[in-house]
Amino acid sequence: MHDYKILLIEDTKSDILEFKTLAQKHNWKVEYFSNCFEAFNFLKSNLEDYWLVLVSSTTIPLNSVQIQNYIQNINDLQFSFVVTYIEPVTVEEYLENTFFVKKPFINAEKDLKNIVETIIKENNFNSFVKSNQSNIFNLSYLNEVASGNEDFIKKSLASFKYFVGERVQELISWKENLTDENIKKIKETAHQIKPSFQMLNNEIGADLAQELCYEVDANNKEEISNYVLRLKEQYDLILNQLNKEYPNL
């Protein structure tokens, strides 16, 4: 059984105080560090927990990209990574399952809350961190259409990994600025990626894409944002399992 906790690496006192206010309001369990090396040592000693790691993009001496690369190499550590920023960051520098939150934290309360909810969704966090996630997708459809052609199956999986990954990053980018044009793009993209989730028999992802495209009110920006994060969650779960089962894709 893993408990879910938050770790914040932040050296700006005002930002720390803002986050503490939110943590108290939402009853989040948080560990605070201004020094990334102290945070690394702490994480190594607390592998039994699942960590939502929030890191300021301007940390020193290591930047947030270097911190993410280091943390992902801590054996047995299970975590999600959130980059907090003021100035825009280069999304492509980070792992595909990274979340991004624009500071100040007080203004980002809804985004932070949505990220937390994707992780402890339906109060069933244990199912999220379960090491055996093979049921997140299956290859029955691909095996049928490929007649056992392993090369075709691997190419299809690679297509999902990169095509849907790029679309998901676009969704996250548009979510940060929900203009009428960006909402239209979000709905169109949800329609584009639905067949990819169906291909892997991931019904949750396919249903989310269907609902986001055709059922979610274009004026309900909070719900649109939530659906984007939930779609990203499904993609990340599949990606993690693909990387375990097919590391050379």
N, C-alpha and C positions, 0 to 999 in steps of 0.2 A: 504494500500500500504506500503510495506517494502522497505527501501533503504538498499543496500548492502554495508558494510564497513568492514575494517580489524582492528583487535586489536592485537598488538604484546606485549607479556610479555617477556622481555629480559633485563638482567642486564649487558651484555657485550657491552661496548660503540662501539667497532669496528663493532660488528654485527649490532647494531642499525644503524650506519652510512651506512653500506652496504645496509640494507633494505630500508633506506630512499632514497638511490640512485635508487633502483629498483622501489620504489613507485612513485618517480617523473617521471621516464622513462615511466611507464605504466599508470600513472594518477590514482593510487589507493588512496582511502581515508583511512588514517591510524591513529589510536590512539596508542601512545606508553606509556608503563608502565614498570618500573623496579621492582615495588612492586605489588604482586598479589592481596593484600587486597584492594589497591586503584583501581585496575582493577575490582574487584568484585563490589565495590560500584558504579563505573562508569557504568557497565553493567546493574545493577539494575535500574539505572536512565535513561537508553536508550533502553528500551524494544521494542520500535517501529522500531528499525533497525534489520536487519539480520546480524549477526557477523561471520566473519571468524577469529577464535581465534588461533593465533600462539603462542606456548609456548615452551621455551627452556627446554629440558629434565633435565637440571641441575639447575633449579631454586630453590631458598631457600626463606623462610623457608619451604614452601610446594613444593613438587616435581610435575612434570607435571601430574602424575596419580591422585594425590590428587586434583589438580586444576581442572582437567576434571570432577571428581566426584562432586566437589562443584558446578561448573557451570551448570551441567545438572540438578541440583535441584533448580535453579533460575526459579521461576514460569514465564511462558509465554516467556522465552528467547528462541529465535530460532538461532541456531549457527551450524557451522561446526568446527571441532577441528583438528589442525595441530601440531604435535610434531616435533620440530626442534632439531637435534642432531648432535654430532660429533662422539662419540662412539656409537656402536650399542645399541639399546634399546630392551626390551622384549615386543614384539608386543602384546602378549596375555594379558598383564596387562591393556590394554586400551579397550575402547568401540569398537565394530566391525566396526563402520563407521569412524574411525580415519584415517587421512592422516599422512604420515611421509615424512619429507624432511631433507636431509643431508646437513649440513652446510660445507663450507661457503655459504652464500646466493648468492653471485655472481655466483658461479658454479651451483647453484640450480635454476637459473632463469627460465629455461624451465619447470621444475617440478612445480614451484610456479605459473607460467603463466597457465599451464594446469589445476591446481587445481582451480584457479580463473575462468577459462573458463567453467569448469564443473558446476559452481554455477551460472554464469550469461550467460549460454549457449543461443545462438541465441538472446541475448538481451531481454530475456523473464524471468528475475529473478522472477517476481511475480508469475509465474506458479510453480516455484521451491518451494517457501515458502508457497504456498497456503495451508491453514489448511485442506481443504477438498481434500485429495489426493486419495480417494477411487478408482479413475479411473486408478491408477497406476497398478492395477491388478484386476482380477475378478475370481470368482470361478465357472464359467459356465462349464468348462471342468471337474473339479473335481466333481462337483455336478452330472454331467452326468455319469461319470465312477463309482462314489460311490453310486449312486442311493439314495442319501440323507443320507448316513451313516456318521454322524457327527464325529465319532471317527476316521474313515478313513481319512476324510478331515483334521482334526487337526494333525494327524500323518504325512500327506503329507506336510502340512505347516511347521511343525517342521523340517522335513527332508530338505525342502528348506532352512529354516533359518540357520541350522547348516552346512549342506553339502556345500551349495553354499558359505556361509560365510567363511568356511575354504579354499575353492578354491580361493576365491577373495583375501584373505590374502596371499596366495601363489603367486598369480599373482602380487600383489603389491611388494612382496619380490623379485621376479624374475625381475621385472621392474627395480629395483635398479642396476642390473648387467646384461645387455642384451648381454650375450654370445650366441653363436649359440645354445648351449644346452638349455639355459634358454628360448630362443625364441621358440625352439621346444616344450618345456614344456608348454609355454603360449598358443601356438596354440592348443595343445592337450587338455589342460584344458578348453579352450573356447569351443571346441567340446563337452566336457563332460557336461558343464553346460547349453548349449543351450536348451536341453529338459526341464530343470527345469524352465526356463523363459517361455517356451511355455506352460507348465502345468498351469501357472498362467495368461496366455494370455497377457504377457508383450512382445509386439511385438518389442519394442525398444531394450530390452535386448537380445532377441533371434536374431534379425538382427545384432546387434553388435557382438555377439558371432560367428555368421555365417561368417561375413565379416573378423573378426580377424583371424579366423581359415583358411579360404580358399582364401581370396582376398587381404588382406594386405601383401605387399611385406616384406619378412623376412629381407631385408636389410634396410628397412625404420624404424629405431629405434624410431625416434620421433613420427611417426604415431602409432607404436605399443604401445608406452607409453601412447599416447592420448586415444587409444581404451581401454586400461586397466583401466584408470581413468574413462572413460565414463561408462564402465561396472560396476565399483564400485559404481558410482553414481546411476545407476538403482537399484542395490542391496540395497543400503542404503535407497532409497526412499521406496522400498517394505518393508524393515525391519522396518522402522519407522512406516509405516501403520500397519504392522502385530503386532507390539508391542502395538499399540493403540487398535486394534480390538480384539487381542488375547493375552492379557498380560501374560497368564499362559502357553504359549507354552513351 
